[in-house]
Amino acid sequence: MARNDIKIMGGNANLKLAVQIANYLGVPLLDSKVGRFADGEIQMMINELVRGSDVFIIQSTCPPVNENLMELLIMTDALKRSSSARVTAVMPYFGYARQDRKARARDPISAKLVANLLTTAGVDRILTMDLHAPQIQGFFDIPVDHLEGSIIFSDMILDLMKEKDKSDFILVAPDMGSVNRIRKMADLTDLSIAIIDKRRIKANECEIMNIIGDIKDKTAIIMDDMIDTAGTITKAANAVADMGAKRVLVYATHGILSADAVTKIKNSKIEKMYLLDTVPVPSEKMISKIEVVSVAKLFSEAIYKIYTNTSMSALFKIPANSRNEK
């Protein structure tokens, strides 16, 4: 396949990230526009030839979730009807991932429905990051490449630890569901771990119950896959600080920041929160405690490997700055 057969297409969800990825790959962004008709229906316009091309659509299904999902489906349909050879949906954030099972009688499994919609629309491959429920990969009958934010965060944590005693740091899982993520980070950084045992009162509300591990006088590094209303993470941070941690840092992949999340973060004992730009953070939510880190380089590397049909294993095993530059 010729090098110029690759196309990078950006939806409205995270157009800035699409531009950054295209720049890393050294290709122009596809000349297209996703607009609206007068009645609110989505209007898709592709202004260049895509016949036989390998097209990568950059589109997180973040809030407004349904708008961005529908855009992705319509973009895919337009490309398939224009005879694109392959369409890969690059979804740095996969909406509806928390609805992966029937928690109560008569509940939908919305993540499976989204998988069906994407496949029916014509998506040939999915590239995403830190699914809330990794088993969602099995909802698809097409290839799914699942990147991990820990690849980026491990470099940042190792830099933080330079010329310092590693015993001064500890990784903290904010709940039992985050233990596997923390263990992987422990393998990359050689740090010990602590676990917060919590009881969930209802959706988006929880009560801190106990902290398993020695955190006194240490820099506590709390990791999670997403920050939504920030209730869990701020309660965890405050509990860790109250138990004697000298600093509390948070590393999370997806910054949804719904409702009064920013106020909770501002008033919490979190010293710094690092978020990846899988979801764009509006300027009005950017407070001094929040720092956004780009995923463009990692996603561009993954896209290049998919495009060239080469192994992606290096993207999962070692920190990003240890890999050879292209």
C-alpha positions as a Markdown table, in Angstrom:
| # | Residue | x | y | z |
|---|---|---|---|---|
| 1 | Met | 0.0 | 0.0 | 0.0 |
| 2 | Ala | 1.4 | 3.4 | -0.9 |
| 3 | Arg | 2.2 | 5.8 | 1.9 |
| 4 | Asn | -0.2 | 8.4 | 0.7 |
| 5 | Asp | -3.2 | 6.0 | 1.0 |
| 6 | Ile | -3.5 | 6.7 | 4.7 |
| 7 | Lys | -6.1 | 9.3 | 5.6 |
| 8 | Ile | -6.7 | 10.9 | 9.0 |
| 9 | Met | -10.3 | 12.2 | 9.6 |
| 10 | Gly | -11.3 | 14.3 | 12.6 |
| 11 | Gly | -14.8 | 14.5 | 14.1 |
| 12 | Asn | -15.9 | 17.4 | 16.3 |
| 13 | Ala | -15.4 | 15.6 | 19.6 |
| 14 | Asn | -11.6 | 16.2 | 19.7 |
| 15 | Leu | -10.5 | 17.9 | 16.5 |
| 16 | Lys | -7.4 | 19.3 | 18.2 |
| 17 | Leu | -6.2 | 15.8 | 18.9 |
| 18 | Ala | -6.9 | 14.7 | 15.3 |
| 19 | Val | -4.7 | 17.6 | 14.0 |
| 20 | Gln | -1.9 | 16.6 | 16.4 |
| 21 | Ile | -2.0 | 13.0 | 15.3 |
| 22 | Ala | -2.0 | 13.9 | 11.6 |
| 23 | Asn | 1.0 | 16.2 | 12.3 |
| 24 | Tyr | 2.9 | 13.3 | 14.0 |
| 25 | Leu | 2.2 | 11.1 | 11.0 |
| 26 | Gly | 3.2 | 13.8 | 8.5 |
| 27 | Val | -0.1 | 13.7 | 6.6 |
| 28 | Pro | -2.7 | 16.5 | 6.2 |
| 29 | Leu | -6.1 | 16.1 | 7.9 |
| 30 | Leu | -8.7 | 14.8 | 5.5 |
| 31 | Asp | -10.7 | 17.6 | 3.9 |
| 32 | Ser | -14.1 | 17.0 | 5.4 |
| 33 | Lys | -16.7 | 18.8 | 7.6 |
| 34 | Val | -19.2 | 17.5 | 10.0 |
| 35 | Gly | -22.0 | 20.1 | 10.3 |
| 36 | Arg | -25.7 | 20.4 | 11.1 |
| 37 | Phe | -28.8 | 21.0 | 9.0 |
| 38 | Ala | -31.3 | 23.5 | 10.2 |
| 39 | Asp | -33.3 | 20.9 | 12.1 |
| 40 | Gly | -30.2 | 19.6 | 13.9 |
| 41 | Glu | -29.5 | 16.5 | 11.8 |
| 42 | Ile | -25.8 | 15.8 | 11.1 |
| 43 | Gln | -24.5 | 16.8 | 7.7 |
| 44 | Met | -21.3 | 15.0 | 6.5 |
| 45 | Met | -19.2 | 16.4 | 3.7 |
| 46 | Ile | -16.0 | 14.7 | 2.3 |
| 47 | Asn | -14.2 | 17.0 | -0.1 |
| 48 | Glu | -11.5 | 14.7 | -1.4 |
| 49 | Leu | -11.1 | 11.2 | -2.9 |
| 50 | Val | -11.0 | 8.4 | -0.3 |
| 51 | Arg | -11.5 | 5.4 | -2.7 |
| 52 | Gly | -9.2 | 2.6 | -1.7 |
| 53 | Ser | -7.8 | 4.6 | 1.2 |
| 54 | Asp | -7.0 | 3.4 | 4.7 |
| 55 | Val | -9.0 | 5.9 | 6.8 |
| 56 | Phe | -8.6 | 6.5 | 10.6 |
| 57 | Ile | -11.5 | 8.5 | 12.2 |
| 58 | Ile | -10.4 | 10.3 | 15.4 |
| 59 | Gln | -13.5 | 10.6 | 17.5 |
| 60 | Ser | -14.0 | 10.1 | 21.2 |
| 61 | Thr | -17.6 | 9.4 | 22.2 |
| 62 | Cys | -17.3 | 11.8 | 25.2 |
| 63 | Pro | -20.0 | 14.3 | 26.2 |
| 64 | Pro | -22.2 | 15.1 | 24.4 |
| 65 | Val | -22.0 | 11.3 | 24.0 |
| 66 | Asn | -24.9 | 10.6 | 21.7 |
| 67 | Glu | -24.0 | 13.5 | 19.4 |
| 68 | Asn | -20.4 | 12.3 | 19.0 |
| 69 | Leu | -21.4 | 8.7 | 18.6 |
| 70 | Met | -23.9 | 9.6 | 15.9 |
| 71 | Glu | -21.2 | 11.7 | 14.1 |
| 72 | Leu | -18.9 | 8.7 | 14.2 |
| 73 | Leu | -21.6 | 6.4 | 12.7 |
| 74 | Ile | -22.4 | 8.8 | 9.9 |
| 75 | Met | -18.7 | 9.5 | 9.1 |
| 76 | Thr | -18.2 | 5.8 | 8.8 |
| 77 | Asp | -21.2 | 5.3 | 6.6 |
| 78 | Ala | -20.0 | 8.2 | 4.3 |
| 79 | Leu | -16.5 | 6.6 | 4.0 |
| 80 | Lys | -17.8 | 3.1 | 3.2 |
| 81 | Arg | -20.2 | 4.5 | 0.6 |
| 82 | Ser | -17.2 | 6.3 | -0.9 |
| 83 | Ser | -15.3 | 3.0 | -1.3 |
| 84 | Ser | -12.7 | 3.4 | 1.4 |
| 85 | Ala | -10.7 | 0.2 | 1.7 |
| 86 | Arg | -10.7 | 0.2 | 5.5 |
| 87 | Val | -12.2 | 2.4 | 8.2 |
| 88 | Thr | -10.6 | 2.3 | 11.7 |
| 89 | Ala | -12.5 | 4.1 | 14.5 |
| 90 | Val | -9.9 | 5.7 | 16.7 |
| 91 | Met | -11.9 | 6.2 | 19.9 |
| 92 | Pro | -9.5 | 7.5 | 22.6 |
| 93 | Tyr | -12.5 | 7.5 | 25.0 |
| 94 | Phe | -15.2 | 4.9 | 24.5 |
| 95 | Gly | -18.6 | 6.1 | 25.8 |
| 96 | Tyr | -21.1 | 3.7 | 27.3 |
| 97 | Ala | -18.2 | 1.5 | 28.5 |
| 98 | Arg | -19.6 | 1.6 | 32.1 |
| 99 | Gln | -22.8 | -0.1 | 30.9 |
| 100 | Asp | -21.1 | -3.5 | 30.1 |
| 101 | Arg | -23.4 | -5.8 | 32.1 |
| 102 | Lys | -26.9 | -6.1 | 33.6 |
| 103 | Ala | -26.4 | -4.7 | 37.0 |
| 104 | Arg | -30.2 | -5.0 | 37.7 |
| 105 | Ala | -33.1 | -6.8 | 36.2 |
| 106 | Arg | -34.2 | -5.4 | 32.8 |
| 107 | Asp | -31.0 | -3.3 | 32.4 |
| 108 | Pro | -29.6 | -2.8 | 28.8 |
| 109 | Ile | -26.0 | -3.7 | 28.0 |
| 110 | Ser | -25.4 | -0.5 | 26.2 |
| 111 | Ala | -21.7 | -1.1 | 25.5 |
| 112 | Lys | -22.7 | -4.1 | 23.4 |
| 113 | Leu | -25.3 | -2.1 | 21.5 |
| 114 | Val | -22.7 | 0.5 | 20.7 |
| 115 | Ala | -20.3 | -2.3 | 19.5 |
| 116 | Asn | -23.1 | -3.6 | 17.2 |
| 117 | Leu | -23.9 | -0.1 | 15.8 |
| 118 | Leu | -20.2 | 0.6 | 15.0 |
| 119 | Thr | -19.9 | -2.8 | 13.2 |
| 120 | Thr | -23.1 | -2.4 | 11.3 |
| 121 | Ala | -22.1 | 1.1 | 10.2 |
| 122 | Gly | -19.0 | -0.4 | 8.6 |
| 123 | Val | -16.1 | 0.1 | 11.1 |
| 124 | Asp | -13.4 | -2.5 | 10.3 |
| 125 | Arg | -11.2 | -2.0 | 13.4 |
| 126 | Ile | -11.3 | -0.2 | 16.7 |
| 127 | Leu | -8.4 | 1.6 | 18.4 |
| 128 | Thr | -9.2 | 2.8 | 21.9 |
| 129 | Met | -7.6 | 3.5 | 25.3 |
| 130 | Asp | -8.3 | 2.3 | 28.9 |
| 131 | Leu | -11.8 | 0.8 | 28.5 |
| 132 | His | -13.6 | 1.0 | 31.8 |
| 133 | Ala | -14.4 | -2.7 | 31.3 |
| 134 | Pro | -11.6 | -4.3 | 29.2 |
| 135 | Gln | -13.9 | -7.3 | 28.4 |
| 136 | Ile | -15.8 | -5.0 | 26.1 |
| 137 | Gln | -13.2 | -6.0 | 23.5 |
| 138 | Gly | -15.1 | -9.3 | 23.3 |
| 139 | Phe | -18.3 | -7.5 | 22.3 |
| 140 | Phe | -16.8 | -6.9 | 18.9 |
| 141 | Asp | -16.4 | -9.4 | 16.0 |
| 142 | Ile | -13.7 | -7.1 | 14.5 |
| 143 | Pro | -10.2 | -6.4 | 15.8 |
| 144 | Val | -9.9 | -4.1 | 18.8 |
| 145 | Asp | -6.5 | -2.6 | 19.8 |
| 146 | His | -6.6 | -1.4 | 23.4 |
| 147 | Leu | -3.9 | 1.0 | 24.5 |
| 148 | Glu | -3.1 | 1.8 | 28.1 |
| 149 | Gly | -2.5 | 5.2 | 29.7 |
| 150 | Ser | 0.0 | 3.6 | 32.0 |
| 151 | Ile | 2.5 | 3.6 | 29.1 |
| 152 | Ile | 2.5 | 7.4 | 29.3 |
| 153 | Phe | 2.1 | 7.8 | 33.1 |
| 154 | Ser | 4.9 | 5.4 | 33.9 |
| 155 | Asp | 7.4 | 7.7 | 32.2 |
| 156 | Met | 6.1 | 10.6 | 34.2 |
| 157 | Ile | 6.2 | 8.8 | 37.5 |
| 158 | Leu | 9.7 | 7.5 | 36.8 |
| 159 | Asp | 10.8 | 11.1 | 36.1 |
| 160 | Leu | 9.2 | 12.2 | 39.4 |
| 161 | Met | 11.2 | 9.5 | 41.2 |
| 162 | Lys | 14.6 | 10.4 | 39.8 |
| 163 | Glu | 17.3 | 10.9 | 42.4 |
| 164 | Lys | 14.8 | 10.1 | 45.1 |
| 165 | Asp | 14.3 | 7.1 | 47.3 |
| 166 | Lys | 11.5 | 4.9 | 45.9 |
| 167 | Ser | 10.4 | 4.1 | 49.4 |
| 168 | Asp | 9.1 | 7.7 | 49.6 |
| 169 | Phe | 6.4 | 6.9 | 47.0 |
| 170 | Ile | 3.4 | 4.5 | 47.0 |
| 171 | Leu | 0.8 | 3.7 | 44.3 |
| 172 | Val | -2.8 | 3.8 | 45.5 |
| 173 | Ala | -5.8 | 2.0 | 43.9 |
| 174 | Pro | -8.9 | 4.1 | 44.7 |
| 175 | Asp | -11.1 | 1.0 | 44.7 |
| 176 | Met | -10.8 | -2.8 | 44.2 |
| 177 | Gly | -11.6 | -2.4 | 40.5 |
| 178 | Ser | -8.4 | -0.5 | 39.9 |
| 179 | Val | -6.0 | -3.1 | 41.5 |
| 180 | Asn | -5.0 | -4.6 | 38.2 |
| 181 | Arg | -4.1 | -1.2 | 36.8 |
| 182 | Ile | -2.0 | -0.4 | 39.9 |
| 183 | Arg | -0.2 | -3.7 | 39.7 |
| 184 | Lys | 0.8 | -3.1 | 36.1 |
| 185 | Met | 2.1 | 0.3 | 37.1 |
| 186 | Ala | 4.0 | -1.3 | 40.0 |
| 187 | Asp | 5.7 | -3.6 | 37.5 |
| 188 | Leu | 6.8 | -0.6 | 35.4 |
| 189 | Thr | 8.0 | 1.5 | 38.4 |
| 190 | Asp | 8.9 | -1.0 | 41.0 |
| 191 | Leu | 6.8 | 0.8 | 43.6 |
| 192 | Ser | 4.7 | -0.7 | 46.4 |
| 193 | Ile | 0.9 | -0.4 | 46.4 |
| 194 | Ala | -1.9 | 0.5 | 48.7 |
| 195 | Ile | -5.6 | -0.2 | 48.2 |
| 196 | Ile | -8.6 | 1.8 | 49.3 |
| 197 | Asp | -11.6 | -0.4 | 50.2 |
| 198 | Lys | -14.8 | 1.5 | 49.7 |
| 199 | Arg | -18.5 | 0.9 | 49.8 |
| 200 | Arg | -20.6 | 2.4 | 47.1 |
| 201 | Ile | -23.8 | 4.0 | 48.4 |
| 202 | Lys | -25.3 | 4.7 | 44.9 |
| 203 | Ala | -24.1 | 5.7 | 41.5 |
| 204 | Asn | -21.4 | 8.3 | 41.7 |
| 205 | Glu | -21.4 | 8.2 | 45.5 |
| 206 | Cys | -19.2 | 6.1 | 47.7 |
| 207 | Glu | -18.0 | 5.9 | 51.3 |
| 208 | Ile | -14.3 | 5.3 | 52.1 |
| 209 | Met | -14.0 | 2.3 | 54.4 |
| 210 | Asn | -10.4 | 1.4 | 54.9 |
| 211 | Ile | -6.9 | 1.8 | 53.4 |
| 212 | Ile | -4.7 | -1.3 | 53.0 |
| 213 | Gly | -1.0 | -0.4 | 53.0 |
| 214 | Asp | 1.4 | 2.0 | 54.7 |
| 215 | Ile | 1.1 | 5.5 | 53.2 |
| 216 | Lys | 2.3 | 7.6 | 56.2 |
| 217 | Asp | 4.8 | 10.3 | 55.2 |
| 218 | Lys | 4.8 | 9.1 | 51.5 |
| 219 | Thr | 3.9 | 10.7 | 48.2 |
| 220 | Ala | 0.7 | 8.9 | 47.3 |
| 221 | Ile | 0.1 | 8.4 | 43.6 |
| 222 | Ile | -3.6 | 7.6 | 43.0 |
| 223 | Met | -4.4 | 6.1 | 39.6 |
| 224 | Asp | -7.8 | 5.7 | 37.9 |
| 225 | Asp | -9.2 | 5.2 | 34.4 |
| 226 | Met | -11.5 | 8.2 | 34.5 |
| 227 | Ile | -12.6 | 11.2 | 36.6 |
| 228 | Asp | -16.3 | 11.8 | 36.1 |
| 229 | Thr | -18.0 | 13.6 | 39.0 |
| 230 | Ala | -14.7 | 13.3 | 41.0 |
| 231 | Gly | -16.5 | 12.1 | 44.1 |
| 232 | Thr | -14.6 | 8.9 | 44.4 |
| 233 | Ile | -11.2 | 10.3 | 43.6 |
| 234 | Thr | -11.5 | 13.4 | 46.0 |
| 235 | Lys | -12.7 | 11.2 | 48.9 |
| 236 | Ala | -9.8 | 8.8 | 48.2 |
| 237 | Ala | -7.3 | 11.7 | 48.1 |
| 238 | Asn | -8.7 | 13.3 | 51.3 |
| 239 | Ala | -8.6 | 9.9 | 53.1 |
| 240 | Val | -5.1 | 9.2 | 52.1 |
| 241 | Ala | -4.0 | 12.7 | 53.2 |
| 242 | Asp | -5.8 | 12.3 | 56.5 |
| 243 | Met | -3.9 | 9.0 | 57.0 |
| 244 | Gly | -0.6 | 10.7 | 56.8 |
| 245 | Ala | 0.4 | 11.0 | 53.2 |
| 246 | Lys | 2.6 | 14.0 | 52.7 |
| 247 | Arg | 1.6 | 14.6 | 49.0 |
| 248 | Val | -1.3 | 13.3 | 46.9 |
| 249 | Leu | -1.0 | 13.2 | 43.1 |
| 250 | Val | -3.6 | 11.8 | 40.8 |
| 251 | Tyr | -3.0 | 10.3 | 37.3 |
| 252 | Ala | -6.2 | 9.5 | 35.3 |
| 253 | Thr | -6.8 | 8.7 | 31.7 |
| 254 | His | -10.2 | 10.2 | 30.9 |
| 255 | Gly | -11.2 | 13.6 | 32.4 |
| 256 | Ile | -14.9 | 13.7 | 31.9 |
| 257 | Leu | -15.3 | 16.3 | 34.8 |
| 258 | Ser | -19.1 | 16.2 | 35.0 |
| 259 | Ala | -21.3 | 18.3 | 37.3 |
| 260 | Asp | -19.3 | 20.0 | 40.0 |
| 261 | Ala | -16.2 | 17.8 | 39.6 |
| 262 | Val | -13.8 | 20.8 | 39.2 |
| 263 | Thr | -15.0 | 22.4 | 42.4 |
| 264 | Lys | -14.5 | 19.1 | 44.3 |
| 265 | Ile | -11.0 | 18.8 | 42.9 |
| 266 | Lys | -10.2 | 22.4 | 43.8 |
| 267 | Asn | -11.4 | 21.9 | 47.4 |
| 268 | Ser | -9.7 | 18.6 | 47.9 |
| 269 | Lys | -6.2 | 17.7 | 49.2 |
| 270 | Ile | -5.1 | 16.7 | 45.7 |
| 271 | Glu | -1.8 | 18.6 | 44.9 |
| 272 | Lys | -1.9 | 17.9 | 41.2 |
| 273 | Met | -4.1 | 15.9 | 38.8 |
| 274 | Tyr | -2.7 | 14.7 | 35.5 |
| 275 | Leu | -5.2 | 13.9 | 32.8 |
| 276 | Leu | -4.7 | 12.6 | 29.2 |
| 277 | Asp | -6.4 | 14.5 | 26.4 |
| 278 | Thr | -8.5 | 11.5 | 25.3 |
| 279 | Val | -11.4 | 13.9 | 26.3 |
| 280 | Pro | -10.9 | 17.6 | 25.7 |
| 281 | Val | -10.9 | 19.7 | 28.9 |
| 282 | Pro | -12.7 | 23.0 | 28.3 |
| 283 | Ser | -10.7 | 26.1 | 29.3 |
| 284 | Glu | -13.2 | 27.0 | 32.0 |
| 285 | Lys | -12.4 | 23.7 | 33.8 |
| 286 | Met | -8.7 | 24.1 | 33.6 |
| 287 | Ile | -7.6 | 25.0 | 37.2 |
| 288 | Ser | -4.1 | 25.1 | 38.5 |
| 289 | Lys | -4.4 | 21.6 | 40.0 |
| 290 | Ile | -5.1 | 20.1 | 36.6 |
| 291 | Glu | -2.5 | 19.4 | 33.9 |
| 292 | Val | -3.4 | 17.7 | 30.6 |
| 293 | Val | -0.9 | 15.4 | 28.8 |
| 294 | Ser | -1.1 | 14.6 | 25.1 |
| 295 | Val | -1.8 | 11.1 | 23.8 |
| 296 | Ala | -1.2 | 12.1 | 20.2 |
| 297 | Lys | 2.3 | 10.5 | 19.9 |
| 298 | Leu | 1.2 | 7.2 | 21.3 |
| 299 | Phe | -1.9 | 7.1 | 19.1 |
| 300 | Ser | 0.1 | 8.1 | 16.0 |
| 301 | Glu | 2.5 | 5.2 | 16.7 |
| 302 | Ala | -0.4 | 2.8 | 17.0 |
| 303 | Ile | -2.1 | 4.1 | 13.8 |
| 304 | Tyr | 1.2 | 3.7 | 11.9 |
| 305 | Lys | 1.6 | 0.2 | 13.1 |
| 306 | Ile | -2.0 | -0.7 | 12.1 |
| 307 | Tyr | -1.5 | 1.0 | 8.7 |
| 308 | Thr | 1.8 | -0.9 | 8.0 |
| 309 | Asn | 0.6 | -4.2 | 9.5 |
| 310 | Thr | 3.5 | -4.3 | 12.0 |
| 311 | Ser | 3.4 | -5.6 | 15.6 |
| 312 | Met | 2.0 | -3.4 | 18.2 |
| 313 | Ser | 3.4 | -5.3 | 21.1 |
| 314 | Ala | 6.1 | -2.7 | 21.9 |
| 315 | Leu | 3.4 | -0.2 | 22.7 |
| 316 | Phe | 2.2 | -2.4 | 25.6 |
| 317 | Lys | 5.4 | -3.7 | 27.2 |
| 318 | Ile | 7.8 | -0.8 | 27.7 |
| 319 | Pro | 7.4 | 2.9 | 28.6 |
| 320 | Ala | 6.9 | 5.3 | 25.6 |
| 321 | Asn | 10.2 | 7.2 | 25.8 |
| 322 | Ser | 12.2 | 3.9 | 25.7 |
| 323 | Arg | 10.8 | 3.1 | 22.2 |
| 324 | Asn | 12.7 | 4.0 | 19.0 |
| 325 | Glu | 11.5 | 7.1 | 17.3 |
| 326 | Lys | 10.2 | 6.7 | 13.8 |
